[in-house]
Structure formats: structure tokens, C-alpha cells
Amino acid sequence: MRVYVPSTLPLLDAACHAAEVGPAPMTVYAVTPALREWYTQGDDEELEYAAMAQAAKASVGLLSADPGAPRKRVVIACEVAAVPPADGSVHLGDARLELHVVIPWSAVAAVHLDAESAAEIVGKAADLWDVARGDTANPDHEDAVFALDSCEGEDLLWYATQEIPDLLAAEGRRGKA
């Protein structure tokens, strides 16, 4: 099963060096029955894109928690065995799953990353993450949700696994040791 792991550039660099994605447990995103039911007209490619988009949104939350990370969403695509839904709850359209093992680097299929031009939009969304996810009565809530939703207009670039060390080096990270 293809799963999408939300990440950041520092976390991707650490995973590349450790030769595994983790630690467990971690929330990942995939084409789940709930996603299929919500998006009944979607073909497999569209469903995969929807799952990746949910992982990309979760990446903004990781960026919010790490103000020093470059303001680019990162999604690591991996092939793993099927896993149960995160926290036992399933909502229509939800692609969340909970993975209780680390993912070996050999299971990484690709990385998706924002272009440099998206950094300002993604950075604003990361700065407003708590407001967007919080109290709807907050007068800034609607603007924060708009900022978060604006990230969806930015395409993620695709990188093959053999390109990841060069990508990390270009981003000022260590790359593969």
C-alpha cells in the first residue's frame, strides 16, 4: 500500500541519514475505505492525490511546530503493509492511518516538495496553523483557514529516491552520508 508521510526538510534529512522514516507510531495518509467512499467518482490516481494532499496539509502542522525549518511542505511516499486508521476513528473522506513501525529507507518510493515560490504561502499557513485549527469564534480563524487552504494551490514537485541526497544538499542539508 502506498502511504504518504508528512515531513519537513530537517526530518527528511534525518530519515535519509538514519535510513528509515520514523519514529513509530506515526500518522500517515493513504487511500482508505473512508476516502474511497467520500470520493466515489475518483479513479486511483485522483484518490492517491487526495491522500497526498491530506499529508501535505499535515506537513504544514509540522512546519508550525518547527519555526527553523524551511517553509516547504514535504511528503514522503512509501510502500508499506496495510495499517489501521489513526486513533480508531474514521470520518468520511479521511485518509489518516496509524503506522506502528518505522519505514525502512528501501520502502521510500519518492519525495514530494514545494517549489521555492511556495515558501511565502506555506510559511504564512504554518504561522497561522494553530488559529486555523482552533476556535472558530476567533476573528482571525477564517483568514487562517484561507491561508492554509491556499497551500493547496501550490503543486508539490516530485523527486525519485536517488535524487533525494542531491535535493537535500541543494537545500543546505547533509544528504546521504
N, C-alpha and C positions, 0 to 999 in steps of 0.2 A: 504494500500500500504506500502510495506517495503521501508524505506528510510535509507540512511547511512549518518550520521552526522560526518564530520571531527572534530577531537578534539585533545587535549593533556591531559596528566595526570593531570595537575592542573585544567584544565577546566572540566574534568570528575569528579574530586573530588568536585569541586564547584557544579556541576549538581547533584551529589549524595546527597550532603548536602541540596541543595535547593529543592530537589525532583522534578526538572524539568530541561529540556535541553533548553537553550535559550542563549541570548535574541533574540526576533524576530526583524526584519526579519533575516533569516539565509539561507545560501546556503546549500542545502542537495543534495544527489545523489540517483537516483532510476532508475529502468528500465523504460525508456521513449520511446515514439514512435521513436525518433531520434536514440536511442541506438539500438532498435529492427531493424530498417531499415539498420543500419550500419553493424550489426552482425546477418545477416539473417539466418545463419546456426546454431546459438546458441540456446540451449534449455534454459528453465527458469533459471536453476541453473547457467549456464555459463553467462547469462545476469546479474544475481544478482552479480556474482563475478566481472564482468566488472564494474558495478556501484560502488561496494565496492572499487575496485582498484582506481577509479577516486577520491573517498572520501579519500582514503589513501594518494594519491598524494597531495590533498589539505591539509591534515594534516601536511605535510612537510612545507607548507607555513605558517601554524600556529606556527610550531616549529621555523621557521626562525624569526618570529615576537616576540618570547619569548625565548631568549637565556638561561634563567634559567630553562626552562622545560627539564625534562629528554628526551633524544633523542630517543624517541619511538613514532611511529605513533599510533594514537588511532582513532578508528572508532566506533561510537555508532549506533547500528542497532535498528530502532524503527518502530512501526506500526502507520501510520497516514493516514488521508484522502488525496486524490489526490490533487496536487498543480500545479500551472502554472510554465513554465520554468523560470529560473533566468533571469532577465533583459529583458525579452521578446524575446531574440534571441535564435535560435535553430540551432545548427550545427550538421551535420551528425556524429553520434557516441556520442553525448553529453548526459550525464546523469544528468546534473545540473537541479535543481529545486529551487524555492524560497519559503520558508515557512514563513508565516506571523503570526504565533502563536508559543508560547512556547510549548514544548512537555512535557506532564506530565511524571514523572518517571515511572508510571504504563504502559506507552506505550513502554518503553525500553525493547527490546527483548534479546539483548546480546551486548557484547563489544568485539571488535577485537583489539589486541595489539601486537606490535612487541615483540619478544623474546629479552633478554638481548644481545644476539650475534649480533643483527642487529643495535645496538646503534651507532657503529662507521660509518657504511654505511649511516644510516639515518642522523646522525649528519653532515657528510660531505655534504649531499644533502641539508640540511637545511642551512648550511653556504653559499652554492652556489646558493640558491634559486633565488635571485634577478638577478644573472648573467644568470642562465638558462632561466628565464622568460623574460629577457631583450633583448638588442640589439644583433642581430645575427652577426653583424660585430665585436663584441668584440672577441679578440683572445682566451679568456677563455670560450666562450659560449659553444662550442662543448664538452669540458670536463665537464662543469657544467651540461649540459643535460645528459651526460653519467652518472654522479653521481646520478642525480635524477632518471633516468631510472633504475639504479642499485638497487634501493629500491624495485622494482617490483619482484626481485629475492628472496626477503625475505618474508616468509609466516607470515601472521598475526595469532596469537593464538586466540582461541575463548573462551569467558567466559560467562557463564549464569548470569542472573541478580543477583541471590542470591550469586554469587561468587565475585561480584564487591567490596563490602566492604572489604573482606579479601585481594583481589588483591590490593586495594588502601593502605591498612595497610602494605602489603609486600613491596610496592613501597615507603613507607615512607610518605604516605598521611594519612589523617584523617579517611577515610572510612565513613560509615553511622553513624550518630550521634544517 
